[in-house]
């Protein structure tokens, strides 16, 4: 049997050891900076103070003295109590449903292009065919979805009355 010998280069430990020490030194200096950065990132940005109570984040509330020493003391201005609001605050008015806007947001992608067989706005023949079944049948399909149309046409915030207004808007165009 014939053996071939493999020539190897002499292995020198000294250059490799010096590289390892250099890298270890870099990591050691980075570690101190990283610890300092972590401490700065976790430091509270301020304190919450209630009149007559100790501030949250103060040494009395359990913060470490090292963290408390680096936290600037915010000045707390004296505040006057706000007057009480009358219990009969009027309800804000609910904006009227805008079928044209909601159509553009939820319905146009299919009913404006005829995608997936949806009746297009402005096509009276397609809409009259569906409306022959009656508004109740059309609304049942709108609410539960039909064919590729998802339930409520993906207008999940629309009430049944809103959906009916949308159908009437599309039929009337």
C-alpha positions in Angstrom: 0.0 0.0 0.0 1.3 3.4 -1.0 1.1 6.2 1.5 1.2 9.8 0.5 2.4 12.3 3.0 0.7 15.6 3.4 3.0 18.5 3.9 1.8 20.9 6.5 3.1 24.4 7.3 4.5 24.9 10.7 1.9 26.2 13.1 2.8 29.4 14.9 0.9 30.1 18.2 2.3 33.5 18.8 0.6 35.5 16.0 -2.7 33.8 16.7 -2.4 34.4 20.4 -1.7 38.1 19.8 -4.8 38.4 17.6 -6.9 36.7 20.2 -5.6 39.1 22.9 -6.3 42.1 20.7 -9.9 40.9 20.0 -10.5 40.2 23.7 -9.2 43.6 24.6 -11.6 45.2 22.2 -14.5 43.2 23.6 -13.6 44.1 27.1 -13.6 47.9 26.3 -16.8 47.5 24.4 -18.4 45.6 27.3 -17.8 48.6 29.7 -19.3 51.0 27.1 -22.3 48.6 26.6 -22.9 48.4 30.4 -22.8 52.2 30.6 -25.2 52.5 27.6 -27.6 50.0 29.1 -27.7 51.9 32.4 -28.4 55.1 30.5 -31.2 53.5 28.5 -32.9 52.1 31.6 -32.6 55.3 33.6 -35.9 57.0 34.3 -36.5 60.2 32.2 -38.5 61.9 35.0 -40.6 61.4 38.1 -44.3 61.4 38.7 -45.2 63.5 41.7 -48.5 63.8 43.3 -49.2 66.5 45.9 -48.5 65.2 49.4 -47.0 61.9 48.2 -43.4 60.9 47.5 -42.4 61.0 43.8 -42.3 57.8 41.9 -38.7 57.0 40.9 -37.2 58.7 43.9 -34.9 56.8 46.3 -37.7 56.7 48.9 -39.9 54.8 46.3 -37.4 52.0 45.8 -35.0 53.3 43.1 -31.3 52.6 43.5 -29.2 55.5 44.7 -27.0 55.3 41.6 -29.9 55.7 39.3 -31.5 58.4 41.4 -28.2 60.4 41.4 -28.2 60.5 37.6 -31.8 61.4 37.3 -32.4 65.2 37.0 -35.0 66.5 39.4 -37.9 68.0 37.5 -39.5 71.1 38.9 -43.1 70.6 39.9 -45.2 73.7 39.4 -48.0 74.4 41.8 -51.3 73.8 40.0 -54.7 75.1 40.9 -57.5 72.6 40.9 -59.5 72.6 37.7 -63.2 73.7 38.0 -65.6 70.8 38.0 -67.3 70.1 34.6 -71.0 70.1 34.8 -72.5 66.6 34.8 -74.7 67.4 31.9 -72.0 67.7 29.2 -73.7 67.5 25.8 -72.9 64.4 23.7 -70.8 65.1 20.7 -72.8 65.0 17.4 -72.3 61.8 15.4 -71.3 62.6 11.9 -73.8 61.7 9.2 -72.9 58.6 7.2 -71.3 59.5 3.9 -72.1 56.7 1.4 -69.9 58.2 -1.3 -66.8 58.2 0.9 -67.4 54.8 2.3 -68.0 53.5 -1.2 -64.6 54.8 -2.2 -63.0 53.1 0.8 -64.7 49.8 0.9 -66.6 49.1 -2.3 -64.9 50.7 -5.2 -62.2 48.1 -5.6 -64.8 45.6 -6.9 -67.9 47.6 -7.7 -65.9 50.2 -9.6 -64.1 47.7 -11.7 -66.4 44.7 -11.9 -63.8 42.5 -10.3 -64.9 38.9 -9.5 -68.3 39.6 -11.2 -69.4 42.4 -8.9 -72.1 44.6 -10.4 -70.4 47.9 -11.4 -71.7 51.2 -10.2 -73.4 52.9 -13.2 -74.6 49.6 -14.7 -78.4 49.7 -14.3 -78.9 46.3 -16.0 -76.6 44.5 -13.5 -78.2 46.2 -10.5 -81.8 45.8 -11.7 -81.2 42.0 -12.0 -80.2 41.9 -8.4 -82.8 44.3 -7.1 -85.6 42.2 -8.7 -85.0 39.8 -5.8 -85.9 42.6 -3.4 -83.9 44.7 -1.0 -84.1 42.1 1.8 -82.4 39.5 -0.4 -79.8 41.9 -1.5 -79.1 43.0 2.1 -78.8 39.4 3.2 -76.1 38.9 0.6 -74.4 42.1 1.6 -74.4 41.3 5.3 -73.3 37.6 5.0 -71.3 37.9 1.7 -71.8 36.2 -1.6 -69.4 34.6 -4.0 -66.1 36.6 -3.8 -67.7 39.4 -1.8 -66.8 39.2 1.9 -69.3 39.9 4.6 -70.3 43.5 4.8 -67.9 44.2 1.9 -65.2 44.5 4.6 -66.9 47.6 6.0 -67.0 46.1 9.5 -67.8 49.5 11.1 -70.9 49.9 8.9 -74.3 49.3 10.5 -77.1 47.5 8.5 -78.6 50.9 7.8 -75.2 52.1 6.5 -74.9 49.1 4.3 -78.4 49.8 2.9 -77.4 53.4 2.2 -74.4 52.0 0.3 -76.5 49.7 -1.8 -78.9 52.6 -2.6 -76.0 54.8 -3.5 -74.5 52.2 -5.9 -77.9 51.5 -7.5 -78.7 55.2 -8.0 -75.5 56.1 -9.8 
